[in-house]
Amino acid sequence: MTRQAQAQEQAPGPASRPRPTPSTAGIVRALVLPVARTLPWLPLAAGATVGLLLVGVPRLLSGETADGVALLLLRGAALAFGLGLAFLMDDPARHTTAGVPVRRAVRAGLRVALVAPVAVGWWTAALLLVPREVRPPVGDLTLEAAATAVLALAAGAAAVRLRDEPEPGQGAAAALLFTGLVAPLLMSDRWTLFVELDEDRWDEAHQWWAWLLVGAALVWAACLPEPVRRRRLRAAFTARS
């Protein structure tokens, strides 16, 4: 046998060559369409529709909207859309998709990234439905809406992290509803965040809204990683495969 033939026999064949490990970016690109199909579009659409109806119907019926009414309607619209966002982490196949070789934070971030353009477009439409002459300060109301949305996401992520709930939407929506409707009734006027336009506490209240947004974002980020035990099981599974 010639040396060339021996070298060909000793060379590893296609089956013995190690398969290239797919990059995280490639896996994320492959997950975009499957994740988009599994998003809870029905609760999101319901929340968005109710919010737009709250803002738009009074204008269509009477043609005029008072300043205080416009503020109340926009806050109600933000709460309605937040209730829809509370279902964003719902995934009946969560325990199946946990085997995907990407972190839970990546999968959750992908869900938020897919919904973010929809949320921005919806809020822009809600603001435009309010006549300019009675429209509350856009920046302050956008801060309130953003804090409400992130609070809904944090509630869902906390349920997934602490109790491994595959569909935490109902509990997260109930927590958000309590925070937005019941809690203000139990708080004194000195501490309530829902102040009127003519109140002196407007700027102070929105400083607290900013802190609420930061706190909710930190809670959401802290709840995204998987528990240590699950990460170890994933690492062991990946090593065996």
Contacts in CASP RR format, 6 or more apart in sequence:
PFRMAT RR
TARGET T0000
AUTHOR 0000-0000-0000
METHOD contacts of the structure
MODEL  1
MTRQAQAQEQAPGPASRPRPTPSTAGIVRALVLPVARTLPWLPLAAGATV
GLLLVGVPRLLSGETADGVALLLLRGAALAFGLGLAFLMDDPARHTTAGV
PVRRAVRAGLRVALVAPVAVGWWTAALLLVPREVRPPVGDLTLEAAATAV
LALAAGAAAVRLRDEPEPGQGAAAALLFTGLVAPLLMSDRWTLFVELDED
RWDEAHQWWAWLLVGAALVWAACLPEPVRRRRLRAAFTARS
22 101 0 8 1.000
24 102 0 8 1.000
24 106 0 8 1.000
27 100 0 8 1.000
27 101 0 8 1.000
27 102 0 8 1.000
28 102 0 8 1.000
28 106 0 8 1.000
28 110 0 8 1.000
31 100 0 8 1.000
31 102 0 8 1.000
31 107 0 8 1.000
31 110 0 8 1.000
32 110 0 8 1.000
32 114 0 8 1.000
35 107 0 8 1.000
35 110 0 8 1.000
35 111 0 8 1.000
35 114 0 8 1.000
36 114 0 8 1.000
38 91 0 8 1.000
38 93 0 8 1.000
39 88 0 8 1.000
39 111 0 8 1.000
39 114 0 8 1.000
39 115 0 8 1.000
40 84 0 8 1.000
40 87 0 8 1.000
40 88 0 8 1.000
40 90 0 8 1.000
43 83 0 8 1.000
43 84 0 8 1.000
43 86 0 8 1.000
43 87 0 8 1.000
43 90 0 8 1.000
43 169 0 8 1.000
44 84 0 8 1.000
44 85 0 8 1.000
44 87 0 8 1.000
44 88 0 8 1.000
44 115 0 8 1.000
44 118 0 8 1.000
46 84 0 8 1.000
47 80 0 8 1.000
47 81 0 8 1.000
47 82 0 8 1.000
47 83 0 8 1.000
47 84 0 8 1.000
48 80 0 8 1.000
48 81 0 8 1.000
48 84 0 8 1.000
48 118 0 8 1.000
48 122 0 8 1.000
50 77 0 8 1.000
50 80 0 8 1.000
51 76 0 8 1.000
51 77 0 8 1.000
51 80 0 8 1.000
51 81 0 8 1.000
51 126 0 8 1.000
52 77 0 8 1.000
52 122 0 8 1.000
52 125 0 8 1.000
52 126 0 8 1.000
52 129 0 8 1.000
54 73 0 8 1.000
54 76 0 8 1.000
54 77 0 8 1.000
54 80 0 8 1.000
55 73 0 8 1.000
55 74 0 8 1.000
55 77 0 8 1.000
55 126 0 8 1.000
55 129 0 8 1.000
55 130 0 8 1.000
56 73 0 8 1.000
56 129 0 8 1.000
58 65 0 8 1.000
58 69 0 8 1.000
58 73 0 8 1.000
59 65 0 8 1.000
59 129 0 8 1.000
59 130 0 8 1.000
59 131 0 8 1.000
64 131 0 8 1.000
65 73 0 8 1.000
65 130 0 8 1.000
65 131 0 8 1.000
65 134 0 8 1.000
66 134 0 8 1.000
67 134 0 8 1.000
67 136 0 8 1.000
67 197 0 8 1.000
68 134 0 8 1.000
68 196 0 8 1.000
68 197 0 8 1.000
69 134 0 8 1.000
70 130 0 8 1.000
70 131 0 8 1.000
70 134 0 8 1.000
70 135 0 8 1.000
70 136 0 8 1.000
71 136 0 8 1.000
71 141 0 8 1.000
71 196 0 8 1.000
71 197 0 8 1.000
73 130 0 8 1.000
74 126 0 8 1.000
74 127 0 8 1.000
74 130 0 8 1.000
74 136 0 8 1.000
74 141 0 8 1.000
74 145 0 8 1.000
75 141 0 8 1.000
75 144 0 8 1.000
75 194 0 8 1.000
77 126 0 8 1.000
78 123 0 8 1.000
78 126 0 8 1.000
78 141 0 8 1.000
78 144 0 8 1.000
78 145 0 8 1.000
78 148 0 8 1.000
78 149 0 8 1.000
79 148 0 8 1.000
79 176 0 8 1.000
79 177 0 8 1.000
79 180 0 8 1.000
79 181 0 8 1.000
81 119 0 8 1.000
81 122 0 8 1.000
81 123 0 8 1.000
81 145 0 8 1.000
81 148 0 8 1.000
81 149 0 8 1.000
82 148 0 8 1.000
82 149 0 8 1.000
82 152 0 8 1.000
82 176 0 8 1.000
83 152 0 8 1.000
83 173 0 8 1.000
83 176 0 8 1.000
83 177 0 8 1.000
84 152 0 8 1.000
84 173 0 8 1.000
85 115 0 8 1.000
85 119 0 8 1.000
85 149 0 8 1.000
85 152 0 8 1.000
85 153 0 8 1.000
86 152 0 8 1.000
86 153 0 8 1.000
86 155 0 8 1.000
86 156 0 8 1.000
86 169 0 8 1.000
86 171 0 8 1.000
86 172 0 8 1.000
86 173 0 8 1.000
86 175 0 8 1.000
86 176 0 8 1.000
87 167 0 8 1.000
87 169 0 8 1.000
87 170 0 8 1.000
87 172 0 8 1.000
87 173 0 8 1.000
88 111 0 8 1.000
88 112 0 8 1.000
88 115 0 8 1.000
88 152 0 8 1.000
88 153 0 8 1.000
88 156 0 8 1.000
89 108 0 8 1.000
89 111 0 8 1.000
89 153 0 8 1.000
89 156 0 8 1.000
89 157 0 8 1.000
89 159 0 8 1.000
89 160 0 8 1.000
89 168 0 8 1.000
89 169 0 8 1.000
89 172 0 8 1.000
90 166 0 8 1.000
90 167 0 8 1.000
90 168 0 8 1.000
90 169 0 8 1.000
91 97 0 8 1.000
91 166 0 8 1.000
91 167 0 8 1.000
92 166 0 8 1.000
92 167 0 8 1.000
93 166 0 8 1.000
94 160 0 8 1.000
94 164 0 8 1.000
94 166 0 8 1.000
95 166 0 8 1.000
97 107 0 8 1.000
98 104 0 8 1.000
98 226 0 8 1.000
98 230 0 8 1.000
98 234 0 8 1.000
99 234 0 8 1.000
99 237 0 8 1.000
100 107 0 8 1.000
101 234 0 8 1.000
101 238 0 8 1.000
103 225 0 8 1.000
103 226 0 8 1.000
104 160 0 8 1.000
104 224 0 8 1.000
104 225 0 8 1.000
104 226 0 8 1.000
105 224 0 8 1.000
105 225 0 8 1.000
108 157 0 8 1.000
108 224 0 8 1.000
109 224 0 8 1.000
112 153 0 8 1.000
119 149 0 8 1.000
123 142 0 8 1.000
123 145 0 8 1.000
127 135 0 8 1.000
127 138 0 8 1.000
127 141 0 8 1.000
130 136 0 8 1.000
136 197 0 8 1.000
140 202 0 8 1.000
140 206 0 8 1.000
140 209 0 8 1.000
143 206 0 8 1.000
143 209 0 8 1.000
143 210 0 8 1.000
143 213 0 8 1.000
144 193 0 8 1.000
144 206 0 8 1.000
144 209 0 8 1.000
146 213 0 8 1.000
147 209 0 8 1.000
147 210 0 8 1.000
147 212 0 8 1.000
147 213 0 8 1.000
147 216 0 8 1.000
148 176 0 8 1.000
148 180 0 8 1.000
150 213 0 8 1.000
150 216 0 8 1.000
150 217 0 8 1.000
150 220 0 8 1.000
151 176 0 8 1.000
151 179 0 8 1.000
151 212 0 8 1.000
151 216 0 8 1.000
152 172 0 8 1.000
152 173 0 8 1.000
152 176 0 8 1.000
153 216 0 8 1.000
153 220 0 8 1.000
154 216 0 8 1.000
154 217 0 8 1.000
154 219 0 8 1.000
154 220 0 8 1.000
154 223 0 8 1.000
155 168 0 8 1.000
155 171 0 8 1.000
155 172 0 8 1.000
155 175 0 8 1.000
155 176 0 8 1.000
156 165 0 8 1.000
156 168 0 8 1.000
156 169 0 8 1.000
156 171 0 8 1.000
156 172 0 8 1.000
156 223 0 8 1.000
157 219 0 8 1.000
157 220 0 8 1.000
157 223 0 8 1.000
157 224 0 8 1.000
158 219 0 8 1.000
158 223 0 8 1.000
159 165 0 8 1.000
159 168 0 8 1.000
159 169 0 8 1.000
159 171 0 8 1.000
159 172 0 8 1.000
160 168 0 8 1.000
160 223 0 8 1.000
161 223 0 8 1.000
161 224 0 8 1.000
161 225 0 8 1.000
161 227 0 8 1.000
162 223 0 8 1.000
184 192 0 8 1.000
184 193 0 8 1.000
184 194 0 8 1.000
192 205 0 8 1.000
193 205 0 8 1.000
193 208 0 8 1.000
193 209 0 8 1.000
193 212 0 8 1.000
194 205 0 8 1.000
195 201 0 8 1.000
195 202 0 8 1.000
195 205 0 8 1.000
196 202 0 8 1.000
199 205 0 8 1.000
225 231 0 8 1.000
226 234 0 8 1.000
END
